[in-house]
Amino acid sequence: MAEKPFPILFITSPRVGAAVQSSGLIKRLVDEVPGARFTIVAGEKSAPLFADTPGLERIIILDEDASFPGFRLWLETRGRLWGLIVDLRQTGVSSFLRRRRRAVPHGSGAGIHPVLRAAKLLNLENDPPAPFLFTGPKTLAKAAARTGGSGPILAIAPGASWVGKAWPTERFSAVAGRLLSPRGPLADGRLMILGDTSARDAGRGVKLAVSRDRVVAEPGQLGPLIDYACLKEARLVIGNDSGATLMAAAAGVPTLALFGPSDETVNAPWGEHTRTLRGPRNFAAFRKLDPDLSQAVCHMLDLSVDTVFDAAVRLLEETEPQNG
């Protein structure tokens, strides 16, 4: 007998990082709800992350700047009785839809890690689902075409949502060059540069660290889900506090996230092999200097190349595959 469909409306963030951090809920629902059928509401940038979700019926793209987003969402979803609505955006619209159960965050969530906040929606605080994205055969095949070859892959995520959080491009390039040099820990390796099209300018500077034939991919070249599939073959990722870095951690690759004017206790990548790093100033010092966190200046200059290189080497040593 065929499973009875169980329709789930999953309303996630339009931002890549936030969507990744709550993606483990979808994995848990796929695993535990027989007949789960998903309608996922996301933004233009986050929607591609969910293209290979099992039981996916539809993706509705709804960005924060859309005209009358609440009314549009209601029109798109009103004609069905939903078994479950997960409303991570707190749209309010979901309260007017027919459903058997509705899960929505309460409060601002300030000071709570997004993975833990998402877990609380389904009473999973004691076993929070780690971020996870599904990748189908076609996605994996496209990724394999890029990552096939010899030499370890170093991935760099130089983009950031704000210049204040962006470590200088030339420093990323310097670290990548040292790691991939003939005497470096990733000697004869290859370079993958993460991010969407907004990271292309930063990516141009980073790719100067190696010859052109050693560059696996550049920002905006493959799409986020194929990037994610490629990351499963990477040996190390270094990046700013950004969605691309969070996506790398979700892929299970050792990830070093660089922090300055943002709070790593809340925004850190989730996973056993993730590490955060900052210069001598803590987050409170940056809030004192720039209370609104809005100044158009780089706040990451006190984090040196040597500090990042040494932390990267330590992470490589800590995650070295064990023979036998």
C-alpha positions in Angstrom: 0.0 0.0 0.0 1.4 3.4 -1.0 2.2 5.8 1.8 -0.4 8.5 2.4 1.1 11.9 1.5 1.9 14.1 4.5 2.1 17.7 3.2 4.7 19.9 5.0 5.1 23.6 4.4 8.6 24.6 5.4 9.2 28.4 5.4 12.9 29.1 5.7 15.2 32.1 5.5 16.0 33.9 2.2 19.6 34.1 3.5 21.9 31.2 2.7 23.5 31.0 6.1 20.3 31.0 8.1 18.7 28.5 5.7 21.7 26.1 6.0 21.7 26.3 9.8 18.0 25.1 10.0 18.3 22.6 7.2 18.7 19.7 9.6 15.0 19.9 10.4 14.2 18.9 6.9 16.6 15.9 7.1 14.9 14.8 10.3 11.4 15.1 8.8 12.5 13.1 5.8 13.8 10.4 8.0 10.9 10.2 10.5 7.7 11.3 8.7 6.3 8.6 6.4 5.0 10.1 3.2 6.5 13.6 3.8 5.9 15.9 0.9 7.5 19.3 1.0 6.6 22.7 -0.2 9.6 24.9 0.7 9.5 28.7 0.9 12.9 30.3 0.4 14.6 33.2 -1.2 16.3 33.4 -4.6 19.7 32.7 -3.1 18.7 30.0 -0.6 16.1 28.2 -2.8 18.7 26.2 -4.9 20.0 24.5 -1.7 16.8 22.5 -1.5 16.4 21.4 -5.1 17.3 17.7 -4.3 15.2 17.3 -1.2 13.3 13.9 -1.2 9.6 14.3 -1.5 9.9 17.9 -2.8 6.7 19.0 -4.5 7.4 22.7 -5.0 9.8 25.6 -4.1 8.2 29.0 -3.6 10.7 31.9 -4.0 9.9 34.7 -1.7 12.5 37.3 -0.8 12.3 39.8 2.0 12.0 42.7 -0.4 9.1 41.2 -2.3 5.9 43.3 -2.7 3.2 42.2 -0.3 5.1 39.0 0.7 2.5 37.9 3.2 -0.4 38.2 0.9 1.5 36.4 -1.9 2.5 33.5 0.4 -1.1 33.2 1.5 -2.4 33.0 -2.1 0.2 30.4 -2.9 -0.5 28.1 0.0 -4.1 28.6 1.2 -5.7 25.8 -0.8 -4.4 22.9 1.2 -4.7 21.3 4.6 -1.1 21.1 5.8 0.0 18.3 8.1 2.7 20.5 9.5 3.8 24.1 8.9 7.3 25.1 10.0 7.5 28.9 9.9 11.1 29.9 10.6 10.5 33.4 9.3 7.7 34.0 11.7 5.6 35.3 8.8 2.3 35.4 10.7 0.7 34.2 7.5 1.0 30.6 8.6 -1.5 31.2 11.4 -4.2 31.8 8.8 -3.6 28.6 6.9 -5.3 25.3 7.5 -3.0 22.9 9.3 -2.9 20.1 11.8 0.3 21.5 13.5 2.3 24.7 13.3 5.8 25.3 14.6 7.0 28.9 14.8 9.9 30.4 16.9 8.9 32.8 19.7 10.9 35.9 20.5 13.9 37.3 18.7 16.2 34.4 19.3 19.0 36.7 20.3 21.9 34.9 22.0 20.7 31.4 20.8 22.6 29.5 18.2 20.3 29.0 15.1 20.7 25.3 15.1 19.5 25.1 18.7 16.7 27.5 18.0 15.5 25.5 15.0 15.7 22.3 17.1 13.4 23.8 19.7 10.6 24.1 17.2 10.2 20.4 17.0 11.2 19.7 20.6 14.6 18.4 19.6 16.8 20.4 22.0 18.4 17.2 23.4 19.3 16.0 19.9 19.6 19.0 17.6 19.7 18.1 13.9 23.0 19.1 12.4 22.7 21.2 9.1 22.3 18.9 6.1 21.6 19.4 2.4 20.5 16.6 0.1 22.4 16.0 -3.1 21.0 13.9 -5.9 22.8 11.8 -8.5 23.0 14.7 -11.1 24.3 17.1 -8.6 27.0 14.6 -7.4 28.0 13.9 -11.0 28.5 17.5 -11.8 30.6 17.9 -8.6 32.6 14.9 -9.5 33.5 16.3 -12.8 35.0 19.3 -11.0 36.7 17.6 -8.2 38.1 14.6 -10.0 41.9 14.6 -10.2 44.8 14.4 -7.8 45.8 16.7 -4.9 43.9 17.9 -1.9 41.4 20.7 -2.2 41.6 23.8 -0.2 38.4 25.9 -0.3 38.4 29.6 0.5 35.2 31.6 1.2 36.3 35.3 0.9 32.9 36.9 0.6 30.9 38.6 3.4 27.6 40.4 3.8 29.4 43.5 5.0 32.9 44.8 4.4 33.4 45.0 8.2 33.4 41.2 8.4 35.6 40.6 5.3 39.2 39.5 6.0 41.4 41.2 3.3 41.6 39.3 0.0 45.3 39.5 -0.2 45.6 37.8 3.2 43.4 34.9 2.0 45.6 34.6 -1.0 48.8 34.6 1.1 47.5 31.8 3.4 46.3 29.8 0.4 49.7 30.2 -1.2 51.5 29.0 1.9 49.2 26.0 2.4 49.4 24.9 -1.2 53.2 25.6 -1.7 55.6 22.8 -2.5 56.6 22.7 1.2 53.1 23.4 2.6 50.8 20.9 4.3 48.6 20.8 1.2 51.5 20.7 -1.3 50.4 20.2 -4.9 46.8 20.7 -3.9 44.0 22.6 -5.7 42.0 25.7 -4.8 38.2 26.1 -4.7 36.8 29.6 -4.2 33.3 29.7 -2.6 30.5 32.2 -2.8 27.9 33.6 -5.1 28.5 36.3 -7.8 28.9 39.0 -5.1 32.2 37.3 -4.1 33.7 37.4 -7.6 35.9 40.5 -7.0 37.3 38.9 -3.8 37.7 35.6 -5.6 39.9 37.2 -8.3 42.5 38.1 -5.8 42.4 34.8 -4.0 43.0 32.7 -7.2 46.3 34.4 -7.8 47.7 32.1 -5.1 48.0 29.3 -7.6 48.2 28.7 -11.3 45.0 28.8 -13.2 44.9 25.0 -13.9 44.8 24.3 -10.1 41.6 26.3 -9.6 38.6 23.9 -9.2 35.9 26.6 -9.1 35.3 30.3 -8.7 32.4 32.2 -7.0 29.0 31.9 -8.8 30.4 29.4 -11.3 28.6 26.2 -10.2 25.7 27.2 -8.0 25.4 26.6 -4.2 24.2 23.0 -4.2 27.0 21.8 -6.6 29.5 23.8 -4.5 28.2 22.0 -1.5 28.7 18.6 -3.2 32.2 19.6 -4.2 33.0 20.5 -0.6 32.5 16.9 0.4 35.8 16.3 -1.4 37.7 19.2 0.2 40.3 18.8 2.9 40.0 22.2 4.5 37.9 25.4 4.3 38.8 28.9 5.5 36.3 31.6 5.3 34.7 34.7 6.8 31.5 34.6 8.9 29.3 33.9 5.9 26.7 31.6 4.4 29.4 29.9 2.3 31.4 29.0 5.4 28.3 27.6 7.1 27.6 25.6 4.1 31.1 24.1 4.1 30.7 23.1 7.7 27.4 21.4 6.8 29.3 19.3 4.2 31.4 17.9 7.0 34.7 19.4 5.9 37.2 20.8 8.5 36.2 24.5 8.6 38.1 27.5 10.0 35.8 30.5 10.3 37.3 34.0 10.8 35.5 36.3 13.2 35.7 40.0 14.1 32.6 42.2 14.5 30.2 39.3 14.9 29.6 36.9 17.7 31.0 33.4 17.3 29.0 32.0 20.2 25.9 32.5 18.1 27.1 32.5 14.5 29.8 29.7 14.6 29.6 26.9 12.1 28.1 23.8 13.5 30.1 20.6 13.5 32.8 18.5 15.1 35.5 19.7 12.8 34.8 23.4 12.9 36.9 26.0 14.6 36.5 29.8 15.0 39.4 32.3 15.1 39.6 36.0 15.8 42.3 38.6 16.5 43.1 40.1 19.9 39.8 42.0 20.2 36.6 40.2 21.3 33.1 40.9 20.0 32.4 43.4 22.8 35.3 45.5 21.7 34.0 45.8 18.2 30.5 46.8 19.5 32.1 49.5 21.5 34.0 50.8 18.5 31.1 50.4 16.0 27.8 50.2 18.1 25.5 49.7 15.1 28.0 47.4 13.3 27.5 49.5 10.2 30.7 51.4 9.5 32.0 50.8 5.9 35.5 49.9 7.2 37.3 46.5 7.5 37.3 45.5 11.1 39.5 42.4 10.5 42.9 43.9 10.1 44.1 42.7 13.5 43.9 39.1 12.4 47.3 38.3 10.8 48.3 35.9 8.1 50.5 34.0 10.5 47.7 33.5 13.0 45.3 32.1 10.4 48.0 29.9 8.8 49.0 28.4 12.1 45.3 27.7 13.0 44.8 26.1 9.6 47.8 23.8 10.2 46.5 22.8 13.6 43.1 22.0 12.2 44.7 19.9 9.5 46.7 18.0 12.1 43.7 17.5 14.3 41.6 16.1 11.4 44.3 14.0 9.8 42.7 10.7 8.6 44.0 7.8 10.6 45.3 4.7 8.8 43.6 1.5 9.9 
